[in-house]
């Protein structure tokens, strides 16, 4: 029996993604859902995918 369920692993992954890229877990979840809808970006490094997501969703990251 696995120690973690898929939901727990997903939440852990979301928290790590959010921390690594300075975003909320909600925005990390939006990014994960968005990236699943963009299979042609799957072979790109995560930094490029995050940059594309932020470019298309600028309100989540206001300029200071």
CHARMM internal coordinates of N, CA and C (Angstrom, degrees):
IC EDIT
DIST 1 N 1 CA 1.4626
DIST 1 CA 1 C 1.5378
ANGL 1 N 1 CA 1 C 108.48
DIST 1 C 2 N 1.3294
ANGL 1 CA 1 C 2 N 117.24
DIHE 1 N 1 CA 1 C 2 N 128.34
DIST 2 N 2 CA 1.4719
ANGL 1 C 2 N 2 CA 119.22
DIHE 1 CA 1 C 2 N 2 CA -178.51
DIST 2 CA 2 C 1.5290
ANGL 2 N 2 CA 2 C 111.57
DIHE 1 C 2 N 2 CA 2 C -68.29
DIST 2 C 3 N 1.3070
ANGL 2 CA 2 C 3 N 114.43
DIHE 2 N 2 CA 2 C 3 N 150.94
DIST 3 N 3 CA 1.4615
ANGL 2 C 3 N 3 CA 119.83
DIHE 2 CA 2 C 3 N 3 CA -179.45
DIST 3 CA 3 C 1.5238
ANGL 3 N 3 CA 3 C 111.94
DIHE 2 C 3 N 3 CA 3 C -72.23
DIST 3 C 4 N 1.3270
ANGL 3 CA 3 C 4 N 117.35
DIHE 3 N 3 CA 3 C 4 N -26.77
DIST 4 N 4 CA 1.4652
ANGL 3 C 4 N 4 CA 121.64
DIHE 3 CA 3 C 4 N 4 CA -177.20
DIST 4 CA 4 C 1.5183
ANGL 4 N 4 CA 4 C 110.32
DIHE 3 C 4 N 4 CA 4 C -127.41
DIST 4 C 5 N 1.3125
ANGL 4 CA 4 C 5 N 116.15
DIHE 4 N 4 CA 4 C 5 N 147.72
DIST 5 N 5 CA 1.4544
ANGL 4 C 5 N 5 CA 120.21
DIHE 4 CA 4 C 5 N 5 CA 172.73
DIST 5 CA 5 C 1.5199
ANGL 5 N 5 CA 5 C 108.42
DIHE 4 C 5 N 5 CA 5 C -84.26
DIST 5 C 6 N 1.3173
ANGL 5 CA 5 C 6 N 117.04
DIHE 5 N 5 CA 5 C 6 N 167.42
DIST 6 N 6 CA 1.4659
ANGL 5 C 6 N 6 CA 120.53
DIHE 5 CA 5 C 6 N 6 CA 177.17
DIST 6 CA 6 C 1.5187
ANGL 6 N 6 CA 6 C 111.49
DIHE 5 C 6 N 6 CA 6 C -60.45
DIST 6 C 7 N 1.3379
ANGL 6 CA 6 C 7 N 117.03
DIHE 6 N 6 CA 6 C 7 N -37.09
DIST 7 N 7 CA 1.4647
ANGL 6 C 7 N 7 CA 120.22
DIHE 6 CA 6 C 7 N 7 CA 178.98
DIST 7 CA 7 C 1.5188
ANGL 7 N 7 CA 7 C 111.16
DIHE 6 C 7 N 7 CA 7 C -63.81
DIST 7 C 8 N 1.3227
ANGL 7 CA 7 C 8 N 116.64
DIHE 7 N 7 CA 7 C 8 N -40.83
DIST 8 N 8 CA 1.4634
ANGL 7 C 8 N 8 CA 119.96
DIHE 7 CA 7 C 8 N 8 CA -179.95
DIST 8 CA 8 C 1.5216
ANGL 8 N 8 CA 8 C 110.21
DIHE 7 C 8 N 8 CA 8 C -67.00
DIST 8 C 9 N 1.3335
ANGL 8 CA 8 C 9 N 116.94
DIHE 8 N 8 CA 8 C 9 N -41.54
DIST 9 N 9 CA 1.4621
ANGL 8 C 9 N 9 CA 120.16
DIHE 8 CA 8 C 9 N 9 CA 177.56
DIST 9 CA 9 C 1.5207
ANGL 9 N 9 CA 9 C 110.62
DIHE 8 C 9 N 9 CA 9 C -63.38
DIST 9 C 10 N 1.3165
ANGL 9 CA 9 C 10 N 117.30
DIHE 9 N 9 CA 9 C 10 N -39.55
DIST 10 N 10 CA 1.4604
ANGL 9 C 10 N 10 CA 120.82
DIHE 9 CA 9 C 10 N 10 CA 179.11
DIST 10 CA 10 C 1.5208
ANGL 10 N 10 CA 10 C 110.99
DIHE 9 C 10 N 10 CA 10 C -64.56
DIST 10 C 11 N 1.3210
ANGL 10 CA 10 C 11 N 117.08
DIHE 10 N 10 CA 10 C 11 N -42.24
DIST 11 N 11 CA 1.4616
ANGL 10 C 11 N 11 CA 120.93
DIHE 10 CA 10 C 11 N 11 CA 179.17
DIST 11 CA 11 C 1.5257
ANGL 11 N 11 CA 11 C 110.15
DIHE 10 C 11 N 11 CA 11 C -64.42
DIST 11 C 12 N 1.3321
ANGL 11 CA 11 C 12 N 116.83
DIHE 11 N 11 CA 11 C 12 N -42.65
DIST 12 N 12 CA 1.4605
ANGL 11 C 12 N 12 CA 120.90
DIHE 11 CA 11 C 12 N 12 CA 177.57
DIST 12 CA 12 C 1.5276
ANGL 12 N 12 CA 12 C 109.94
DIHE 11 C 12 N 12 CA 12 C -61.34
DIST 12 C 13 N 1.3237
ANGL 12 CA 12 C 13 N 116.89
DIHE 12 N 12 CA 12 C 13 N -42.98
DIST 13 N 13 CA 1.4681
ANGL 12 C 13 N 13 CA 121.60
DIHE 12 CA 12 C 13 N 13 CA 178.63
DIST 13 CA 13 C 1.5281
ANGL 13 N 13 CA 13 C 110.53
DIHE 12 C 13 N 13 CA 13 C -63.05
DIST 13 C 14 N 1.3282
ANGL 13 CA 13 C 14 N 116.88
DIHE 13 N 13 CA 13 C 14 N -43.17
DIST 14 N 14 CA 1.4680
ANGL 13 C 14 N 14 CA 121.15
DIHE 13 CA 13 C 14 N 14 CA 178.32
DIST 14 CA 14 C 1.5255
ANGL 14 N 14 CA 14 C 111.35
DIHE 13 C 14 N 14 CA 14 C -60.21
DIST 14 C 15 N 1.3190
ANGL 14 CA 14 C 15 N 116.30
DIHE 14 N 14 CA 14 C 15 N -44.86
DIST 15 N 15 CA 1.4666
ANGL 14 C 15 N 15 CA 119.96
DIHE 14 CA 14 C 15 N 15 CA -179.14
DIST 15 CA 15 C 1.5264
ANGL 15 N 15 CA 15 C 111.30
DIHE 14 C 15 N 15 CA 15 C -63.49
DIST 15 C 16 N 1.3279
ANGL 15 CA 15 C 16 N 117.11
DIHE 15 N 15 CA 15 C 16 N -40.65
DIST 16 N 16 CA 1.4655
ANGL 15 C 16 N 16 CA 120.61
DIHE 15 CA 15 C 16 N 16 CA 178.71
DIST 16 CA 16 C 1.5249
ANGL 16 N 16 CA 16 C 111.16
DIHE 15 C 16 N 16 CA 16 C -67.74
DIST 16 C 17 N 1.3308
ANGL 16 CA 16 C 17 N 116.67
DIHE 16 N 16 CA 16 C 17 N -41.23
DIST 17 N 17 CA 1.4612
ANGL 16 C 17 N 17 CA 121.34
DIHE 16 CA 16 C 17 N 17 CA 177.74
DIST 17 CA 17 C 1.5241
ANGL 17 N 17 CA 17 C 110.34
DIHE 16 C 17 N 17 CA 17 C -62.19
DIST 17 C 18 N 1.3196
ANGL 17 CA 17 C 18 N 116.31
DIHE 17 N 17 CA 17 C 18 N -45.31
DIST 18 N 18 CA 1.4664
ANGL 17 C 18 N 18 CA 121.32
DIHE 17 CA 17 C 18 N 18 CA -179.94
DIST 18 CA 18 C 1.5221
ANGL 18 N 18 CA 18 C 111.06
DIHE 17 C 18 N 18 CA 18 C -61.43
DIST 18 C 19 N 1.3211
ANGL 18 CA 18 C 19 N 116.39
DIHE 18 N 18 CA 18 C 19 N -43.84
DIST 19 N 19 CA 1.4649
ANGL 18 C 19 N 19 CA 120.17
DIHE 18 CA 18 C 19 N 19 CA -179.75
DIST 19 CA 19 C 1.5288
ANGL 19 N 19 CA 19 C 110.98
DIHE 18 C 19 N 19 CA 19 C -66.35
DIST 19 C 20 N 1.3188
ANGL 19 CA 19 C 20 N 116.65
DIHE 19 N 19 CA 19 C 20 N -43.34
DIST 20 N 20 CA 1.4698
ANGL 19 C 20 N 20 CA 120.83
DIHE 19 CA 19 C 20 N 20 CA -177.13
DIST 20 CA 20 C 1.5201
ANGL 20 N 20 CA 20 C 112.38
DIHE 19 C 20 N 20 CA 20 C -63.40
DIST 20 C 21 N 1.3389
ANGL 20 CA 20 C 21 N 116.87
DIHE 20 N 20 CA 20 C 21 N -37.79
DIST 21 N 21 CA 1.4592
ANGL 20 C 21 N 21 CA 120.51
DIHE 20 CA 20 C 21 N 21 CA -175.03
DIST 21 CA 21 C 1.5246
ANGL 21 N 21 CA 21 C 113.36
DIHE 20 C 21 N 21 CA 21 C -110.07
DIST 21 C 22 N 1.3188
ANGL 21 CA 21 C 22 N 117.09
DIHE 21 N 21 CA 21 C 22 N 19.13
DIST 22 N 22 CA 1.4720
ANGL 21 C 22 N 22 CA 123.12
DIHE 21 CA 21 C 22 N 22 CA 175.45
DIST 22 CA 22 C 1.5233
ANGL 22 N 22 CA 22 C 112.46
DIHE 21 C 22 N 22 CA 22 C 50.92
DIST 22 C 23 N 1.3146
ANGL 22 CA 22 C 23 N 115.37
DIHE 22 N 22 CA 22 C 23 N 56.08
DIST 23 N 23 CA 1.4639
ANGL 22 C 23 N 23 CA 120.60
DIHE 22 CA 22 C 23 N 23 CA 177.30
DIST 23 CA 23 C 1.5238
ANGL 23 N 23 CA 23 C 108.47
DIHE 22 C 23 N 23 CA 23 C -136.33
DIST 23 C 24 N 1.3128
ANGL 23 CA 23 C 24 N 115.58
DIHE 23 N 23 CA 23 C 24 N 164.96
DIST 24 N 24 CA 1.4602
ANGL 23 C 24 N 24 CA 119.36
DIHE 23 CA 23 C 24 N 24 CA 177.42
DIST 24 CA 24 C 1.5264
ANGL 24 N 24 CA 24 C 109.17
DIHE 23 C 24 N 24 CA 24 C -74.57
DIST 24 C 25 N 1.3221
ANGL 24 CA 24 C 25 N 116.59
DIHE 24 N 24 CA 24 C 25 N 161.65
DIST 25 N 25 CA 1.4625
ANGL 24 C 25 N 25 CA 118.91
DIHE 24 CA 24 C 25 N 25 CA 176.82
DIST 25 CA 25 C 1.5243
ANGL 25 N 25 CA 25 C 110.43
DIHE 24 C 25 N 25 CA 25 C -65.44
DIST 25 C 26 N 1.3397
ANGL 25 CA 25 C 26 N 117.15
DIHE 25 N 25 CA 25 C 26 N -29.41
DIST 26 N 26 CA 1.4602
ANGL 25 C 26 N 26 CA 120.50
DIHE 25 CA 25 C 26 N 26 CA 176.90
DIST 26 CA 26 C 1.5289
ANGL 26 N 26 CA 26 C 110.07
DIHE 25 C 26 N 26 CA 26 C -64.95
DIST 26 C 27 N 1.3288
ANGL 26 CA 26 C 27 N 117.32
DIHE 26 N 26 CA 26 C 27 N -44.26
DIST 27 N 27 CA 1.4603
ANGL 26 C 27 N 27 CA 120.34
DIHE 26 CA 26 C 27 N 27 CA 178.11
DIST 27 CA 27 C 1.5264
ANGL 27 N 27 CA 27 C 111.14
DIHE 26 C 27 N 27 CA 27 C -67.73
DIST 27 C 28 N 1.3222
ANGL 27 CA 27 C 28 N 117.12
DIHE 27 N 27 CA 27 C 28 N -34.84
DIST 28 N 28 CA 1.4643
ANGL 27 C 28 N 28 CA 120.56
DIHE 27 CA 27 C 28 N 28 CA 176.49
DIST 28 CA 28 C 1.5263
ANGL 28 N 28 CA 28 C 110.06
DIHE 27 C 28 N 28 CA 28 C -63.91
DIST 28 C 29 N 1.3324
ANGL 28 CA 28 C 29 N 116.82
DIHE 28 N 28 CA 28 C 29 N -39.82
DIST 29 N 29 CA 1.4635
ANGL 28 C 29 N 29 CA 120.67
DIHE 28 CA 28 C 29 N 29 CA 177.21
DIST 29 CA 29 C 1.5252
ANGL 29 N 29 CA 29 C 110.58
DIHE 28 C 29 N 29 CA 29 C -64.84
DIST 29 C 30 N 1.3347
ANGL 29 CA 29 C 30 N 116.77
DIHE 29 N 29 CA 29 C 30 N -42.41
DIST 30 N 30 CA 1.4693
ANGL 29 C 30 N 30 CA 120.45
DIHE 29 CA 29 C 30 N 30 CA 177.09
DIST 30 CA 30 C 1.5213
ANGL 30 N 30 CA 30 C 110.40
DIHE 29 C 30 N 30 CA 30 C -60.74
DIST 30 C 31 N 1.3523
ANGL 30 CA 30 C 31 N 116.45
DIHE 30 N 30 CA 30 C 31 N -41.32
DIST 31 N 31 CA 1.4578
ANGL 30 C 31 N 31 CA 120.59
DIHE 30 CA 30 C 31 N 31 CA 178.31
DIST 31 CA 31 C 1.5287
ANGL 31 N 31 CA 31 C 110.91
DIHE 30 C 31 N 31 CA 31 C -61.99
DIST 31 C 32 N 1.3366
ANGL 31 CA 31 C 32 N 116.92
DIHE 31 N 31 CA 31 C 32 N -44.62
DIST 32 N 32 CA 1.4658
ANGL 31 C 32 N 32 CA 119.84
DIHE 31 CA 31 C 32 N 32 CA -179.04
DIST 32 CA 32 C 1.5207
ANGL 32 N 32 CA 32 C 111.12
DIHE 31 C 32 N 32 CA 32 C -62.73
DIST 32 C 33 N 1.3239
ANGL 32 CA 32 C 33 N 117.46
DIHE 32 N 32 CA 32 C 33 N -43.06
DIST 33 N 33 CA 1.4664
ANGL 32 C 33 N 33 CA 120.36
DIHE 32 CA 32 C 33 N 33 CA 178.15
DIST 33 CA 33 C 1.5237
ANGL 33 N 33 CA 33 C 110.91
DIHE 32 C 33 N 33 CA 33 C -65.28
DIST 33 C 34 N 1.3236
ANGL 33 CA 33 C 34 N 116.62
DIHE 33 N 33 CA 33 C 34 N -42.96
DIST 34 N 34 CA 1.4605
ANGL 33 C 34 N 34 CA 121.89
DIHE 33 CA 33 C 34 N 34 CA 179.12
DIST 34 CA 34 C 1.5244
ANGL 34 N 34 CA 34 C 110.56
DIHE 33 C 34 N 34 CA 34 C -61.77
DIST 34 C 35 N 1.3415
ANGL 34 CA 34 C 35 N 117.02
DIHE 34 N 34 CA 34 C 35 N -44.46
DIST 35 N 35 CA 1.4593
ANGL 34 C 35 N 35 CA 120.14
DIHE 34 CA 34 C 35 N 35 CA -176.00
DIST 35 CA 35 C 1.5244
ANGL 35 N 35 CA 35 C 111.98
DIHE 34 C 35 N 35 CA 35 C -68.24
DIST 35 C 36 N 1.3235
ANGL 35 CA 35 C 36 N 117.38
DIHE 35 N 35 CA 35 C 36 N -27.63
DIST 36 N 36 CA 1.4742
ANGL 35 C 36 N 36 CA 119.94
DIHE 35 CA 35 C 36 N 36 CA 175.91
DIST 36 CA 36 C 1.5225
ANGL 36 N 36 CA 36 C 111.23
DIHE 35 C 36 N 36 CA 36 C -69.21
DIST 36 C 37 N 1.3197
ANGL 36 CA 36 C 37 N 117.10
DIHE 36 N 36 CA 36 C 37 N -23.98
DIST 37 N 37 CA 1.4629
ANGL 36 C 37 N 37 CA 121.61
DIHE 36 CA 36 C 37 N 37 CA 178.64
DIST 37 CA 37 C 1.5209
ANGL 37 N 37 CA 37 C 112.04
DIHE 36 C 37 N 37 CA 37 C -87.25
DIST 37 C 38 N 1.3241
ANGL 37 CA 37 C 38 N 117.23
DIHE 37 N 37 CA 37 C 38 N -3.08
DIST 38 N 38 CA 1.4639
ANGL 37 C 38 N 38 CA 122.68
DIHE 37 CA 37 C 38 N 38 CA -178.22
DIST 38 CA 38 C 1.5334
ANGL 38 N 38 CA 38 C 109.69
DIHE 37 C 38 N 38 CA 38 C -121.26
DIST 38 C 39 N 1.3415
ANGL 38 CA 38 C 39 N 118.07
DIHE 38 N 38 CA 38 C 39 N 67.96
DIST 39 N 39 CA 1.4693
ANGL 38 C 39 N 39 CA 119.60
DIHE 38 CA 38 C 39 N 39 CA -175.07
DIST 39 CA 39 C 1.5228
ANGL 39 N 39 CA 39 C 113.67
DIHE 38 C 39 N 39 CA 39 C -62.05
DIST 39 C 40 N 1.3283
ANGL 39 CA 39 C 40 N 118.15
DIHE 39 N 39 CA 39 C 40 N -24.38
DIST 40 N 40 CA 1.4669
ANGL 39 C 40 N 40 CA 120.79
DIHE 39 CA 39 C 40 N 40 CA 179.77
DIST 40 CA 40 C 1.5274
ANGL 40 N 40 CA 40 C 112.09
DIHE 39 C 40 N 40 CA 40 C -70.98
DIST 40 C 41 N 1.3286
ANGL 40 CA 40 C 41 N 117.62
DIHE 40 N 40 CA 40 C 41 N -12.28
DIST 41 N 41 CA 1.4657
ANGL 40 C 41 N 41 CA 121.14
DIHE 40 CA 40 C 41 N 41 CA 175.81
DIST 41 CA 41 C 1.5322
ANGL 41 N 41 CA 41 C 112.35
DIHE 40 C 41 N 41 CA 41 C -94.89
DIST 41 C 42 N 1.3165
ANGL 41 CA 41 C 42 N 117.17
DIHE 41 N 41 CA 41 C 42 N -3.61
DIST 42 N 42 CA 1.4652
ANGL 41 C 42 N 42 CA 120.98
DIHE 41 CA 41 C 42 N 42 CA -173.82
DIST 42 CA 42 C 1.5251
ANGL 42 N 42 CA 42 C 113.61
DIHE 41 C 42 N 42 CA 42 C -60.16
DIST 42 C 43 N 1.3284
ANGL 42 CA 42 C 43 N 117.38
DIHE 42 N 42 CA 42 C 43 N -30.65
DIST 43 N 43 CA 1.4646
ANGL 42 C 43 N 43 CA 119.58
DIHE 42 CA 42 C 43 N 43 CA -178.25
DIST 43 CA 43 C 1.5261
ANGL 43 N 43 CA 43 C 112.95
DIHE 42 C 43 N 43 CA 43 C -86.61
DIST 43 C 44 N 1.3192
ANGL 43 CA 43 C 44 N 117.45
DIHE 43 N 43 CA 43 C 44 N -1.57
DIST 44 N 44 CA 1.4713
ANGL 43 C 44 N 44 CA 121.88
DIHE 43 CA 43 C 44 N 44 CA 179.23
DIST 44 CA 44 C 1.5297
ANGL 44 N 44 CA 44 C 110.04
DIHE 43 C 44 N 44 CA 44 C -84.45
DIST 44 C 45 N 1.3273
ANGL 44 CA 44 C 45 N 117.59
DIHE 44 N 44 CA 44 C 45 N 151.08
DIST 45 N 45 CA 1.4700
ANGL 44 C 45 N 45 CA 119.93
DIHE 44 CA 44 C 45 N 45 CA 175.29
DIST 45 CA 45 C 1.5322
ANGL 45 N 45 CA 45 C 110.34
DIHE 44 C 45 N 45 CA 45 C -60.94
DIST 45 C 46 N 1.3183
ANGL 45 CA 45 C 46 N 116.04
DIHE 45 N 45 CA 45 C 46 N 150.74
DIST 46 N 46 CA 1.4655
ANGL 45 C 46 N 46 CA 120.24
DIHE 45 CA 45 C 46 N 46 CA -176.47
DIST 46 CA 46 C 1.5220
ANGL 46 N 46 CA 46 C 112.02
DIHE 45 C 46 N 46 CA 46 C -59.32
DIST 46 C 47 N 1.3293
ANGL 46 CA 46 C 47 N 118.07
DIHE 46 N 46 CA 46 C 47 N -33.33
DIST 47 N 47 CA 1.4628
ANGL 46 C 47 N 47 CA 120.26
DIHE 46 CA 46 C 47 N 47 CA 179.16
DIST 47 CA 47 C 1.5255
ANGL 47 N 47 CA 47 C 110.60
DIHE 46 C 47 N 47 CA 47 C -61.49
DIST 47 C 48 N 1.3317
ANGL 47 CA 47 C 48 N 117.58
DIHE 47 N 47 CA 47 C 48 N -39.02
DIST 48 N 48 CA 1.4677
ANGL 47 C 48 N 48 CA 120.92
DIHE 47 CA 47 C 48 N 48 CA 178.42
DIST 48 CA 48 C 1.5206
ANGL 48 N 48 CA 48 C 111.06
DIHE 47 C 48 N 48 CA 48 C -69.40
DIST 48 C 49 N 1.3327
ANGL 48 CA 48 C 49 N 116.68
DIHE 48 N 48 CA 48 C 49 N -38.28
DIST 49 N 49 CA 1.4657
ANGL 48 C 49 N 49 CA 119.54
DIHE 48 CA 48 C 49 N 49 CA 178.75
DIST 49 CA 49 C 1.5259
ANGL 49 N 49 CA 49 C 110.66
DIHE 48 C 49 N 49 CA 49 C -67.16
DIST 49 C 50 N 1.3341
ANGL 49 CA 49 C 50 N 117.57
DIHE 49 N 49 CA 49 C 50 N -40.82
DIST 50 N 50 CA 1.4691
ANGL 49 C 50 N 50 CA 121.55
DIHE 49 CA 49 C 50 N 50 CA 176.99
DIST 50 CA 50 C 1.5244
ANGL 50 N 50 CA 50 C 109.67
DIHE 49 C 50 N 50 CA 50 C -62.43
DIST 50 C 51 N 1.3267
ANGL 50 CA 50 C 51 N 117.42
DIHE 50 N 50 CA 50 C 51 N -43.61
DIST 51 N 51 CA 1.4722
ANGL 50 C 51 N 51 CA 121.28
DIHE 50 CA 50 C 51 N 51 CA 179.77
DIST 51 CA 51 C 1.5235
ANGL 51 N 51 CA 51 C 110.45
DIHE 50 C 51 N 51 CA 51 C -61.58
DIST 51 C 52 N 1.3238
ANGL 51 CA 51 C 52 N 117.93
DIHE 51 N 51 CA 51 C 52 N -42.42
DIST 52 N 52 CA 1.4696
ANGL 51 C 52 N 52 CA 121.52
DIHE 51 CA 51 C 52 N 52 CA 179.14
DIST 52 CA 52 C 1.5293
ANGL 52 N 52 CA 52 C 109.96
DIHE 51 C 52 N 52 CA 52 C -65.05
DIST 52 C 53 N 1.3213
ANGL 52 CA 52 C 53 N 117.25
DIHE 52 N 52 CA 52 C 53 N -41.70
DIST 53 N 53 CA 1.4612
ANGL 52 C 53 N 53 CA 121.52
DIHE 52 CA 52 C 53 N 53 CA 178.35
DIST 53 CA 53 C 1.5226
ANGL 53 N 53 CA 53 C 110.45
DIHE 52 C 53 N 53 CA 53 C -61.24
DIST 53 C 54 N 1.3216
ANGL 53 CA 53 C 54 N 116.58
DIHE 53 N 53 CA 53 C 54 N -45.32
DIST 54 N 54 CA 1.4669
ANGL 53 C 54 N 54 CA 120.40
DIHE 53 CA 53 C 54 N 54 CA 179.98
DIST 54 CA 54 C 1.5187
ANGL 54 N 54 CA 54 C 111.41
DIHE 53 C 54 N 54 CA 54 C -66.87
DIST 54 C 55 N 1.3209
ANGL 54 CA 54 C 55 N 116.94
DIHE 54 N 54 CA 54 C 55 N -32.98
DIST 55 N 55 CA 1.4691
ANGL 54 C 55 N 55 CA 120.78
DIHE 54 CA 54 C 55 N 55 CA 177.33
DIST 55 CA 55 C 1.5282
ANGL 55 N 55 CA 55 C 110.52
DIHE 54 C 55 N 55 CA 55 C -65.42
DIST 55 C 56 N 1.3222
ANGL 55 CA 55 C 56 N 116.53
DIHE 55 N 55 CA 55 C 56 N -40.63
DIST 56 N 56 CA 1.4601
ANGL 55 C 56 N 56 CA 121.42
DIHE 55 CA 55 C 56 N 56 CA -178.22
DIST 56 CA 56 C 1.5287
ANGL 56 N 56 CA 56 C 113.21
DIHE 55 C 56 N 56 CA 56 C -81.97
DIST 56 C 57 N 1.3240
ANGL 56 CA 56 C 57 N 117.12
DIHE 56 N 56 CA 56 C 57 N -19.40
DIST 57 N 57 CA 1.4650
ANGL 56 C 57 N 57 CA 122.27
DIHE 56 CA 56 C 57 N 57 CA -179.25
DIST 57 CA 57 C 1.5279
ANGL 57 N 57 CA 57 C 109.59
DIHE 56 C 57 N 57 CA 57 C -127.35
DIST 57 C 58 N 1.3198
ANGL 57 CA 57 C 58 N 118.22
DIHE 57 N 57 CA 57 C 58 N 64.81
DIST 58 N 58 CA 1.4709
ANGL 57 C 58 N 58 CA 121.22
DIHE 57 CA 57 C 58 N 58 CA -172.82
DIST 58 CA 58 C 1.5289
ANGL 58 N 58 CA 58 C 114.77
DIHE 57 C 58 N 58 CA 58 C -68.27
DIST 58 C 59 N 1.3109
ANGL 58 CA 58 C 59 N 119.11
DIHE 58 N 58 CA 58 C 59 N -22.23
DIST 59 N 59 CA 1.4637
ANGL 58 C 59 N 59 CA 120.43
DIHE 58 CA 58 C 59 N 59 CA -177.57
DIST 59 CA 59 C 1.5219
ANGL 59 N 59 CA 59 C 112.11
DIHE 58 C 59 N 59 CA 59 C -67.22
DIST 59 C 60 N 1.3183
ANGL 59 CA 59 C 60 N 117.13
DIHE 59 N 59 CA 59 C 60 N -23.37
DIST 60 N 60 CA 1.4584
ANGL 59 C 60 N 60 CA 120.33
DIHE 59 CA 59 C 60 N 60 CA 179.43
DIST 60 CA 60 C 1.5260
ANGL 60 N 60 CA 60 C 111.57
DIHE 59 C 60 N 60 CA 60 C -72.18
DIST 60 C 61 N 1.3561
ANGL 60 CA 60 C 61 N 116.73
DIHE 60 N 60 CA 60 C 61 N -23.01
DIST 61 N 61 CA 1.4636
ANGL 60 C 61 N 61 CA 121.10
DIHE 60 CA 60 C 61 N 61 CA -178.10
DIST 61 CA 61 C 1.5181
ANGL 61 N 61 CA 61 C 109.23
DIHE 60 C 61 N 61 CA 61 C -130.56
DIST 61 C 62 N 1.3355
ANGL 61 CA 61 C 62 N 117.34
DIHE 61 N 61 CA 61 C 62 N 78.96
DIST 62 N 62 CA 1.4683
ANGL 61 C 62 N 62 CA 119.40
DIHE 61 CA 61 C 62 N 62 CA -179.25
DIST 62 CA 62 C 1.5234
ANGL 62 N 62 CA 62 C 111.57
DIHE 61 C 62 N 62 CA 62 C -64.33
DIST 62 C 63 N 1.3161
ANGL 62 CA 62 C 63 N 115.37
DIHE 62 N 62 CA 62 C 63 N 147.99
DIST 63 N 63 CA 1.4652
ANGL 62 C 63 N 63 CA 121.20
DIHE 62 CA 62 C 63 N 63 CA 177.03
DIST 63 CA 63 C 1.5211
ANGL 63 N 63 CA 63 C 109.07
DIHE 62 C 63 N 63 CA 63 C -76.94
DIST 63 C 64 N 1.3091
ANGL 63 CA 63 C 64 N 117.34
DIHE 63 N 63 CA 63 C 64 N 137.80
DIST 64 N 64 CA 1.4659
ANGL 63 C 64 N 64 CA 121.54
DIHE 63 CA 63 C 64 N 64 CA 178.41
DIST 64 CA 64 C 1.4978
ANGL 64 N 64 CA 64 C 109.79
DIHE 63 C 64 N 64 CA 64 C -107.47
END
COOR INIT
IC SEED 1 N 1 CA 1 C
IC BUILD
